[in-house]
Every structure is written in structure tokens, then in C-alpha cells.
Amino acid sequence: MRAAELTSQARWLCDVIVGGASRVLGSAAILGMILLLVLALLALTTAGARRECARMVQGVERLRPGWPLVLGQLPQGGRATAKSAAMILVVMRDVVEVWGYGDSAPRWTVRRVPGGVSLTRAGVGGPGVYDLQVSDGEHAVKIRPCDLRRLPAFPMSRQSDFETALTALGEEPRDHLVTSG
């Protein structure tokens, strides 16, 4: 009888271990599938956003061939009314045009004036986050430069994005940017 009890207890212990393991493995499989689903949705969203940004850039380039473009996003609270805050500044000889997603004409323009380009501390985004402002005293636009085609980094700006934007606006980046080292 002692052997029968031990066998019964061993079976019970095996059932607990195997049953527990299968529950753990089942939970891990479900979590793995959820993670794969989230990654797949992120990949699809990023690919869609890249295509939209590329179409936006191509559309503006087609309407304003040869003019330098500054790609970026309006800071939160900006004047973006399109389905995204993605913006393009077209830097022309006398004005800067502000374009958004799906626009067939600029939303507004800012005259290029001496001293009209500046970096301002962003109201949203934490310390060390800046916006590029172009102002003529009457009209202005603030944009956070970032290459919209470099997703998924959007909306993160890099110093190189600011350098590219400042150069396109005819400014010397070192006059506006502080570098460490």
C-alpha cells in the first residue's frame, strides 16, 4: 500500500507540474502572440506614415521644384489642422511657405527678414528641446525640424536636422546651436 500511495502522490505531483507548466507555457504563448501583434501593427503604422510623408514631400517638391525644404512637425498647440502635425517649410527667395499634409497651396507665408530665424525653448517636450522659429514681426511659424522620411525616429529631432534647417534658411548653424566638447 505504501508503494501505491507513493505512486498516487507521484502522479498527482506530475499532474501539478505538467499542468502548471502547460498553463505557464500557454500564458507565455499568448503574451508572445500579443507582442508579435503589437510589433506588426507598429511596423504597418510606421510604413504607412513613411509613405504619407514621402507623398507629402513629393507633392510639395512637384509644386515648388528646386527650392530648399525644411521638414518637421508643428510643436503641440501649433496651427496644424491636417490629420498630422507634419509640416514642410519651402524656403524661397523672399518668403518661407508653410505647407501641411494634403495641401495644394501654402497655408501661410512668412517674409524672410534679417534676424527672423531663431531657436526657442519648446513649451512642450522637456528641457533641452527647442523649436525653430521664423518670424517677420507680423507672421511666424514654429517647427521642430526632423526628417519625416527617417521614421520611426519621427518626431525626434537631431542636431543634424536643425543644422540642415538653418542652412536651408541661409543661416549659419554655429550662430544658433551650442555644441558640447
N, C-alpha and C positions, 0 to 999 in steps of 0.2 A: 504494500500500500504506500509505503514511503516513496518508492520509485514512481508510482502512479501520480502522487501529489507533486513530486518534483517535475514530472513530465507536464502535468497540467499547468503548473506555475511557469514553466519554461515557455509553454505555448502562449500563455497569457502575456508574458513579458515580450515575446517575439511579436505578438499582435500589437501591443502598445508601441513598441519601437518601430515596426514596419508601418503601422497606421499613422503614427506621429510623423515619421519620415515622409510618408506619402502626402500628408497634409502640408508639411513644410515645403516639399518639392512642388506640390500643387500651388501653394501661395507664391513661391518663387517664380514658377512658370507664369502665373497671372501677372505678377509685378513686371516680369521681363517683357511680356506682351504689351503691357501698358506703356512701358518705357519705349519700346520699338514704335508703337503708335504715335507717341508724342514726338519722337525724333522724325518720323515720316511726315507728320504734319508740319513740323518746323522746316524740314527740307522743302516741302511743297510751297509753303508760305514764302520762304526766302527766294526760291526760284521764281515765283510769281512776282515778288517785289522787284527782283533784278530785271525781269522782263519789262515791268511797268516803268522803272527808272530809265532803262535803255530806250524805250519808246518815247519817253518824255524828252530825253536828251536829243534823240534823233529828230523829233518834231521841231524843237527849238533850233537845232543846227540847220534844218531844212529851211526854216523861215528867216534865220539870221546867219547865213553862211559866212565863215571866216572871222566872226567876232569871238573874242575870248569869253568863255563861260565860267561862272563860279557856281559850283554845285553845293547844295547843302539843304538845311532844313530851317524853317522858322522856329525860333525858340517858343516854348509854351506861352500861350497868351498872345501869339502873333496874329497876323491878319489872314492866316490860311483858311480858306473856305472850301478848298477842294477836298477830295477824300483822303488826302495825306498832307502832311506839312512839308513835303519835299518841294524845294524851290530851286530855281535857276536864275542867276543874275547874268544878263547879257551886258558885257562891258563895251559900250560903243564910245565913239569919239567924245561926245558931249553929254551923254546921259548913260545911266545904268537902268536897264529894263528889268522888271521883276516878273517872272513867269512861274506858273504853277502847273500842276498836273491837268492835262486836257485843255490848256489854254490855246487859243488860236491868235491871241494878241496879248501884249503885256498887261498885267493887272494894274500897274502904275509905273511911273518913271521917277528917277531922282537925278537931278542935274549933277554933273561932276564939277566940283569946286575945289580949290586948294584947301587942304586941311579937312576935307569932308569925309575922310576914311579914318576910322578909329576902332580900337578894341575896347569893349566894355565888359565889365564883370557881369556874368549872367545872373539873372534873378532866380533862375531855377537850375539846379544841377550841381550845386555844392561849390566849395572853394576851388579855385584854380580853373574854373570853367568860364570861358569867355565867348562873347559873340562879336562878330564883325559888323560894324555899323557904317553905312554910307548915308550921309545926310547933306542936304544943300541948304539947310536952315528952314526950309518950308516943308519938304518931304523927306522921309527917311525909310530905310529898311534895315532890319537886323537879321542876320543869318548866321547860323552855326555851320561853317564850311565842313563838308565831308563829302568824299566821293561816293555818290549814290550808287555807283556801279560796283563798289567794293563791299557789297553785303557779304556776310551778315554783320560787318562792323558798323554799318549804319545803325544808329545815329551817332556813333562815337567819332569825334573829331581828333585828328592828329595834328601835330605841329606842321607837318608837311602840307596838310590841307590848308592851313592858314597861310603858309608861305606861298603856295600856289595861288590862292585867292588874292593875297596882297600884291603879288607880282602881276596878276591879270588886271588889277585895278591901277597899275602904274606906280605902286608904292614899293619902297624898299623894305623887305620883311624885317631886317635888323633894326629899323627905326621903330618898329611896333612890338616885336617879340623879345622877350627876355629869355636867354638861354642859360642853362647852368653849365658849369665846368669851364 
